[in-house]
Structure formats: C-alpha cells, structure tokens
C-alpha cells in the first residue's frame, strides 16, 4: 500500500503549529490595541486560513493528482478572470496603494495567491506533453511561455505586487529549465527578465528607494531604510537565546508589519539565534524532502508540479528571511506558514497536500 512521505508532512505540521504560536505572540498587542482582542489575528488565521488549509490539504492529498492535469487550463483561466475582477467594484484596495483583494459578501482573498498553484499546474501539464516537444521549440514552446507569463505579469504588476511576480515567475523559470528547455532559450528568458525587472525598479520611486536604502546600508532611519534598521535591531537584540516568548518590544513599538513582513524579526528577537535556526532547519528539511519526492515522481507532470510548488515555497522563504536580515533589498513578502494571511496559509497547505499526494506514488 502506498505511503505518504511522513517526514515531509511532519515538517508541514511543525511549521504550521510554529506559525500559529508565533503569530499569537507577534499579534497580541496589535490585536488588543486595534480590536480590544488579544487573539483577534490568531482566531482570524485559524478560521480563514487553517480550516480552509486543512480542507485543501486533505482534498489535494487524496484526489488523484492526474485530475489536476486535465483541469490545468480551466484553473488558469479562472484564476486570470479573478485577477481581472480585482480592477472592478469587487476589488478591495488596501491603504489606497494596492488592489490585491477580491471581496464577495464580506469574504476577502488574494487571487494572486492562487497563481502559485494554477500557473505551476498549467505549466507542468503543458510541458509534459511528449508529442509537442515544447521544451525545445521556439514557436510552440518559448513564445507561448513568454505570452502566458507576460499576461500574468502584467495583471499582477498593475496591483502592484512585484514580489509575487518574482516568486511565481522564478518558480516557472525553474520548471521550464528542468523540463529540458534549450540553454539558449533559458539565457534569453533570464536576460529579458532581468532587463524588465531593472526597468520596473528604475521607473518606480518606492522600489528604487528600497534598492537605494539597501545599497546605502539601510538608508535614513525615518525614510526608506526604517523597516530594515528596525528589523536588524530586533534580530540583534535577540542574541543567542532570545529575550523570551512574548517579550519582544519591537513588535508594538517600532517594527512595521510585525505579523507579516517582519515576523521573522520577531521570531529572532524572542527566540534568538537558536529559535531562528530551528525554523530555518525545518524549512530546509522540507525542501530537501520535496525535491526528493520530485526526483522519484512517477511521470513528468508530477515531477514538474512538485518542483514548481516546492520552488514557490523555497523562493518566498528565502526572500523573506534574507530581506528582513539585510542580505538582499527589503521587500514585503510574508513568510510561508508563519506570517498572518488566511489565503496564504490555505494555499500553502493545499500545495503541500498536492506534494504529499504525489509522494504516495514514488
């Protein structure tokens, strides 16, 4: 009888529980101040993230993964429609700056999060067609890949959500490369991708300021480098063992987005280097198990799907931790399984359910 990869699933459970525990700490003061409820954000995460995520994991881990291949095109089309609806009255604007949410009857979610599943499944199904040989064809492979990526990139850029573009397209690039694409095509994609990204940064003042703050060692304390300076201060104050669970001062005094973009800084401050290292090790074990599952996958579709999904999680984790630690330019991206966000948690648990399903076939 086929068995799941229980080490992989154990990592998922550990990360989810760890995330809920740390969210309860990071959000307690914020919840008390804004809603007079210490556990407001934790309850929201459980109701709108964990419950839907568990349901998504159980369904994805039990339904035959081959059904995803036949549903690849409808899933992507549906996702694109949702992205377009963001710019209609159904869209919800946050802080008058970004339009990333849809609101139906009081229920809000981010369609861009669904792309982490739908686009990877579509791309894996598309590239696993042996008859078409799309990996090596310019007209049947590279051009359609660029066209689909361009449409999705444009819709996400208008929100705006540059980091989501980096994460999804980075994973798509890995899938395309692993599928057996020609080196010339890979180099061409990389060149134009870097060129487009550089143009976006140069002609966008707030993105350009973030890069400048990084190059200038953090920037001015009250301007673009403020969050980075406060994050580094929180991480440094944690030392080896941390100040103690629930005792972070940065989470309510100085850290912007302590329950989202800066949650790793809260973890490092409260649990110290040991706690932060423990979290990173769990992530690494999960990534290794994920790539081993891909290596032993029964067919090309399942192999590419696992590689794409695990790459999404790995890239987003890398960006969050390195950005908040000052190793790369600061960018607002939640830490998978840990940061506040119901849609994000539900999607990541569903993704791991798909991977667990495929692990049964290895």
TINUVO-692725 format. One record per residue (C-alpha): x, y, z; residue number from 1; residue in one letter. Coordinates in steps of 0.02 Angstrom, whole numbers. Example, Ala and Ser with C-alpha at 12.3 -4.5 7.8 and 13.67 -1.06 7.14 Angstrom:
<rs>
R   east  north     up num residu
R    615   -225    390   1      A
R    684    -53    357   2      S
</rs>
This chain:
<rs>
R   east  north     up num residu
R      0      0      0   1      X
R     73    170    -50   2      X
R    128    278     97   3      X
R    145    464    114   4      X
R    312    546    146   5      X
R    284    569    333   6      X
R    443    669    359   7      X
R    383    798    233   8      X
R    210    803    314   9      X
R    289    818    487  10      X
R    384    972    429  11      X
R    222   1049    365  12      X
R    136   1017    531  13      X
R    283   1086    630  14      X
R    290   1244    525  15      X
R    102   1272    538  16      X
R     97   1250    726  17      X
R    255   1355    748  18      X
R    174   1490    641  19      X
R     15   1495    744  20      X
R    113   1503    907  21      X
R    225   1644    846  22      X
R     78   1737    769  23      X
R    -10   1733    938  24      X
R    141   1822   1011  25      X
R    175   1942    868  26      X
R     -7   1997    854  27      X
R    -63   2003   1036  28      X
R    -26   2187   1069  29      X
R    -86   2239    896  30      X
R   -249   2145    918  31      X
R   -276   2223   1090  32      X
R   -244   2399   1026  33      X
R   -349   2387    866  34      X
R   -490   2268    915  35      X
R   -478   2251   1104  36      X
R   -448   2066   1073  37      X
R   -276   1992   1106  38      X
R   -313   1841    998  39      X
R   -404   1929    855  40      X
R   -272   1892    723  41      X
R   -243   1715    785  42      X
R   -428   1674    776  43      X
R   -438   1752    602  44      X
R   -291   1646    545  45      X
R   -370   1487    613  46      X
R   -543   1520    541  47      X
R   -495   1588    369  48      X
R   -327   1505    346  49      X
R   -303   1345    446  50      X
R   -477   1272    423  51      X
R   -478   1303    236  52      X
R   -297   1247    227  53      X
R   -330   1081    313  54      X
R   -478   1051    197  55      X
R   -368   1094     48  56      X
R   -228    981    108  57      X
R   -344    832    137  58      X
R   -430    850    -31  59      X
R   -268    879   -126  60      X
R   -182    733    -41  61      X
R   -321    610    -83  62      X
R   -389    657   -254  63      X
R   -287    577   -394  64      X
R   -159    706   -445  65      X
R   -184    664   -630  66      X
R   -352    753   -621  67      X
R   -256    914   -596  68      X
R   -177    892   -766  69      X
R   -345    886   -854  70      X
R   -404   1037   -753  71      X
R   -247   1140   -785  72      X
R   -317   1255   -920  73      X
R   -486   1290   -835  74      X
R   -396   1326   -670  75      X
R   -279   1454   -750  76      X
R   -420   1538   -849  77      X
R   -525   1550   -691  78      X
R   -376   1625   -598  79      X
R   -347   1754   -735  80      X
R   -531   1804   -726  81      X
R   -512   1829   -538  82      X
R   -359   1938   -567  83      X
R   -458   2046   -689  84      X
R   -602   2062   -566  85      X
R   -483   2148   -446  86      X
R   -499   2304   -554  87      X
R   -690   2303   -543  88      X
R   -803   2352   -397  89      X
R   -769   2179   -324  90      X
R   -588   2231   -295  91      X
R   -534   2291   -125  92      X
R   -398   2422   -101  93      X
R   -282   2418     49  94      X
R   -210   2583    113  95      X
R   -259   2663    -54  96      X
R    -98   2593   -129  97      X
R   -128   2414   -183  98      X
R   -277   2322   -257  99      X
R   -241   2139   -223 100      X
R   -400   2076   -142 101      X
R   -572   2022   -200 102      X
R   -720   2041    -85 103      X
R   -876   1936   -108 104      X
R  -1005   1960     28 105      X
R   -877   2011    157 106      X
R   -759   1867    116 107      X
R   -590   1934     55 108      X
R   -450   1838    -29 109      X
R   -300   1868   -142 110      X
R   -316   1791   -317 111      X
R   -128   1810   -345 112      X
R   -100   1678   -210 113      X
R   -196   1551   -315 114      X
R    -71   1578   -456 115      X
R     56   1485   -352 116      X
R    -45   1329   -388 117      X
R   -138   1362   -551 118      X
R      8   1428   -655 119      X
R    128   1291   -596 120      X
R      0   1155   -634 121      X
R    -37   1231   -804 122      X
R    147   1247   -848 123      X
R    186   1069   -789 124      X
R     42    997   -890 125      X
R     90   1100  -1042 126      X
R    274   1049  -1037 127      X
R    240    865  -1000 128      X
R    155    837  -1168 129      X
R    284    724  -1253 130      X
R    208    741  -1426 131      X
R    227    930  -1437 132      X
R    409    940  -1379 133      X
R    379   1116  -1316 134      X
R    540   1120  -1215 135      X
R    647   1140  -1369 136      X
R    529   1228  -1489 137      X
R    535   1417  -1511 138      X
R    363   1439  -1588 139      X
R    272   1303  -1491 140      X
R    367   1321  -1328 141      X
R    461   1482  -1291 142      X
R    341   1607  -1370 143      X
R    182   1536  -1287 144      X
R    276   1527  -1122 145      X
R    326   1710  -1136 146      X
R    150   1760  -1189 147      X
R     66   1673  -1041 148      X
R    197   1740   -921 149      X
R    176   1915   -993 150      X
R    -12   1917   -967 151      X
R      3   1859   -788 152      X
R    149   1975   -750 153      X
R     51   2124   -819 154      X
R   -103   2088   -713 155      X
R     -1   2067   -554 156      X
R    107   2219   -590 157      X
R    -49   2329   -601 158      X
R    -98   2283   -423 159      X
R     52   2316   -391 160      X
R    137   2160   -320 161      X
R    313   2147   -389 162      X
R    373   2015   -266 163      X
R    234   1895   -316 164      X
R    297   1911   -494 165      X
R    473   1865   -438 166      X
R    411   1714   -340 167      X
R    291   1642   -469 168      X
R    400   1678   -621 169      X
R    556   1618   -531 170      X
R    473   1450   -498 171      X
R    405   1446   -677 172      X
R    581   1477   -743 173      X
R    646   1329   -639 174      X
R    507   1216   -704 175      X
R    543   1269   -883 176      X
R    729   1236   -859 177      X
R    705   1066   -776 178      X
R    586   1012   -914 179      X
R    733   1008  -1035 180      X
R    724   1179  -1117 181      X
R    864   1235  -1231 182      X
R   1004   1332  -1148 183      X
R    986   1475  -1273 184      X
R    802   1494  -1227 185      X
R    844   1493  -1042 186      X
R    978   1627  -1064 187      X
R    858   1732  -1166 188      X
R    722   1722  -1034 189      X
R    847   1767   -897 190      X
R    913   1916   -995 191      X
R    743   1992  -1034 192      X
R    679   1953   -860 193      X
R    822   2049   -779 194      X
R    800   2191   -904 195      X
R    614   2207   -867 196      X
R    641   2197   -679 197      X
R    776   2331   -686 198      X
R    660   2444   -787 199      X
R    518   2420   -663 200      X
R    632   2465   -518 201      X
R    709   2616   -605 202      X
R    543   2695   -654 203      X
R    458   2659   -487 204      X
R    510   2779   -349 205      X
R    467   2673   -198 206      X
R    551   2518   -271 207      X
R    703   2621   -320 208      X
R    712   2693   -143 209      X
R    713   2518    -68 210      X
R    860   2469   -177 211      X
R    950   2631   -132 212      X
R    919   2602     53 213      X
R    997   2430     38 214      X
R   1149   2493    -56 215      X
R   1172   2634     68 216      X
R   1174   2516    216 217      X
R    995   2542    273 218      X
R    960   2720    219 219      X
R    890   2857    328 220      X
R    814   2793    489 221      X
R    647   2879    460 222      X
R    633   2850    273 223      X
R    653   2702    155 224      X
R    775   2611    269 225      X
R    669   2625    426 226      X
R    597   2448    422 227      X
R    765   2371    384 228      X
R    850   2463    527 229      X
R    715   2413    650 230      X
R    718   2232    591 231      X
R    906   2218    610 232      X
R    894   2297    782 233      X
R    762   2170    835 234      X
R    862   2023    766 235      X
R   1021   2084    850 236      X
R    936   2108   1019 237      X
R    881   1926   1019 238      X
R   1059   1862   1037 239      X
R   1084   1675   1055 240      X
R    930   1626   1155 241      X
R    813   1775   1133 242      X
R    725   1892   1253 243      X
R    589   1764   1286 244      X
R    424   1714   1207 245      X
R    301   1858   1203 246      X
R    431   1984   1264 247      X
R    475   2069   1101 248      X
R    469   2258   1115 249      X
R    493   2290    930 250      X
R    327   2209    883 251      X
R    225   2352    955 252      X
R    349   2495    963 253      X
R    450   2501    803 254      X
R    429   2353    684 255      X
R    315   2388    535 256      X
R    204   2238    492 257      X
R    260   2129    640 258      X
R    131   1997    596 259      X
R    177   1992    412 260      X
R    331   2061    325 261      X
R    432   2073    487 262      X
R    379   1917    580 263      X
R    549   1833    562 264      X
R    625   1980    656 265      X
R    501   1950    799 266      X
R    548   1765    800 267      X
R    734   1805    805 268      X
R    709   1933    945 269      X
R    602   1820   1055 270      X
R    684   1650   1021 271      X
R    858   1709    972 272      X
R    978   1629    850 273      X
R    931   1455    912 274      X
R    746   1478    878 275      X
R    775   1559    708 276      X
R    898   1422    660 277      X
R    773   1288    712 278      X
R    642   1366    597 279      X
R    763   1376    451 280      X
R    817   1194    475 281      X
R    636   1135    468 282      X
R    613   1231    306 283      X
R    772   1156    232 284      X
R    720    978    279 285      X
R    551   1007    196 286      X
R    634   1074     38 287      X
R    753    926     28 288      X
R    611    802     50 289      X
R    510    896    -80 290      X
R    647    886   -211 291      X
R    674    701   -171 292      X
R    489    671   -200 293      X
R    507    759   -369 294      X
R    659    654   -412 295      X
R    561    493   -382 296      X
R    397    554   -457 297      X
R    311    428   -573 298      X
R    293    542   -725 299      X
R    348    708   -799 300      X
R    191    803   -748 301      X
R    204    754   -565 302      X
R    391    788   -565 303      X
R    374    963   -634 304      X
R    225   1000   -522 305      X
R    320    957   -363 306      X
R    474   1053   -421 307      X
R    367   1206   -458 308      X
R    270   1203   -295 309      X
R    420   1171   -183 310      X
R    515   1307   -277 311      X
R    375   1431   -240 312      X
R    390   1395    -53 313      X
R    581   1397    -57 314      X
R    594   1560   -155 315      X
R    468   1651    -45 316      X
R    552   1588    114 317      X
R    723   1641     51 318      X
R    662   1815      2 319      X
R    575   1845    169 320      X
R    719   1789    281 321      X
R    861   1866    182 322      X
R    769   2031    153 323      X
R    723   2055    335 324      X
R    903   2008    383 325      X
R    975   2141    267 326      X
R   1056   2018    146 327      X
R    951   2074     -4 328      X
R    847   2231    -35 329      X
R    694   2241     76 330      X
R    530   2184      1 331      X
R    362   2149     77 332      X
R    329   1963     70 333      X
R    253   1850    204 334      X
R    346   1700    274 335      X
R    260   1539    217 336      X
R    156   1452    352 337      X
R    209   1584    480 338      X
R    151   1759    432 339      X
R    -28   1819    451 340      X
R   -137   1791    299 341      X
R   -280   1668    282 342      X
R   -269   1648     93 343      X
R    -81   1622    101 344      X
R    -90   1486    234 345      X
R   -233   1396    146 346      X
R   -140   1397    -20 347      X
R     24   1335     54 348      X
R    -63   1193    145 349      X
R   -154   1146    -15 350      X
R     11   1149   -110 351      X
R     91   1032     16 352      X
R    -62    919      2 353      X
R    -28    900   -185 354      X
R    155    860   -149 355      X
R    105    733    -15 356      X
R    -15    653   -140 357      X
R    124    630   -267 358      X
R    239    562   -132 359      X
R    122    412   -117 360      X
R    161    366   -298 361      X
R    351    370   -281 362      X
</rs>
